[in-house]
Amino acid sequence: MLELSIPGWGLVALGALLVAAEIFVMAFIVMWFGIGTILTGLLTLFIPDMNLGLQILLAGLLGGVLMYLLR
C-alpha cells in the first residue's frame, strides 16, 4: 500500500508561504496555520514516517490551538 506524505521541507515552505500571505489578508488567522504547518514540517523532519492525513491533522490542530491561545 502506498502511503502519501509531504516532505518536511515542503511543509516548512508551505508554512512560510502562509505566513507571508498574512501580509495580504491582514486578519491574523492565516499566520497561525502557517506557524502550525512550519512546526509540523519540523516535526516531520524528525519523524519521517508520518502519513498525509496525520500531517494535515497535526498542522490544523497546531494552528487552531495557537490561534486560540495567542490571539
Secondary structure as UniProt FT lines:
FT   HELIX           8..25
FT   HELIX           30..46
FT   TURN            48..49
FT   HELIX           52..70
//
